Amino acid sequence: MSRPDSGWTWLDAPGALHGEDASLLLARQAARLFATPDGEAVVQHLKALTLDRCLGPEAGDNALRHLEGQRHLVLHLMALAARGRAGA
């Protein structure tokens, strides 16, 4: 699948995939990465730092936003790996 030239193609790696093919490839790569014992340990560590953590009532707005951003990234990685395991 080709994409329209946005003027930013010089940032792309040579031979880089785009669109659905690239998305599925990345999902499968994430699934393989996090299926290893080392990958599972990394996911557990990231979950402990983000999803399993709560801030107290004295936490400021910046700290809350920062933690939510971290949680979003961890959940994105987990969803990407799940999509790769499902093959879609």
C-alpha positions as CSV (number, residue, x, y, z in Angstrom):
1,M,0.0,0.0,0.0
2,S,1.5,3.3,-0.9
3,R,0.9,6.5,0.9
4,P,0.8,10.0,-0.5
5,D,4.1,12.0,-0.4
6,S,3.9,14.2,2.7
7,G,7.2,15.9,2.1
8,W,8.7,14.0,5.1
9,T,9.7,10.8,3.3
10,W,13.4,11.6,3.9
11,L,12.8,10.6,7.5
12,D,11.8,7.1,6.5
13,A,14.3,4.3,6.6
14,P,15.1,2.9,3.2
15,G,12.6,0.1,2.3
16,A,10.4,1.0,5.3
17,L,6.9,-0.5,5.2
18,H,3.9,1.8,5.6
19,G,0.2,1.3,6.5
20,E,-1.4,-2.0,7.4
21,D,1.6,-4.1,6.5
22,A,3.9,-2.1,8.8
23,S,1.3,-2.1,11.6
24,L,0.9,-5.9,11.5
25,L,4.7,-6.5,11.3
26,L,5.3,-4.3,14.3
27,A,2.5,-6.0,16.2
28,R,4.0,-9.4,15.5
29,Q,7.5,-8.2,16.5
30,A,6.1,-6.9,19.8
31,A,4.4,-10.2,20.4
32,R,7.6,-12.2,19.8
33,L,9.6,-9.8,21.9
34,F,7.3,-9.9,24.9
35,A,6.7,-13.7,24.6
36,T,10.3,-14.4,25.8
37,P,11.1,-14.8,29.5
38,D,13.1,-11.6,29.3
39,G,10.3,-9.8,27.6
40,E,7.8,-11.0,30.2
41,A,10.0,-9.7,32.9
42,V,10.2,-6.3,31.3
43,V,6.5,-6.1,30.9
44,Q,6.0,-7.1,34.6
45,H,8.5,-4.4,35.6
46,L,6.7,-1.7,33.5
47,K,3.4,-2.7,34.9
48,A,4.7,-2.5,38.5
49,L,6.1,1.0,37.8
50,T,2.9,2.3,36.1
51,L,-0.3,0.3,36.2
52,D,0.1,-1.2,39.7
53,R,1.1,2.2,41.2
54,C,-1.1,5.0,42.5
55,L,-0.2,8.5,43.6
56,G,-1.5,10.0,46.8
57,P,-3.9,12.9,47.2
58,E,-0.9,15.3,47.5
59,A,0.3,14.5,44.0
60,G,0.3,17.5,41.7
61,D,-1.2,17.9,38.3
62,N,2.2,17.4,36.6
63,A,2.9,14.1,38.4
64,L,-0.6,12.8,37.6
65,R,-0.2,13.6,33.9
66,H,3.2,12.1,33.8
67,L,2.1,8.8,35.3
68,E,-0.9,8.7,33.0
69,G,1.4,9.2,30.0
70,Q,3.5,6.3,31.2
71,R,0.5,4.1,31.8
72,H,-0.7,4.9,28.3
73,L,2.6,3.8,26.8
74,V,2.7,0.5,28.7
75,L,-0.9,-0.3,27.7
76,H,-0.1,0.6,24.1
77,L,2.8,-1.9,24.1
78,M,0.7,-4.5,25.7
79,A,-2.1,-4.0,23.2
80,L,0.4,-4.1,20.3
81,A,1.7,-7.4,21.5
82,A,-1.8,-8.8,22.0
83,R,-2.7,-7.8,18.4
84,G,0.4,-9.5,17.2
85,R,-0.4,-12.7,19.0
86,A,-3.9,-12.6,17.5
87,G,-2.4,-12.1,14.0
88,A,-4.6,-9.2,13.2
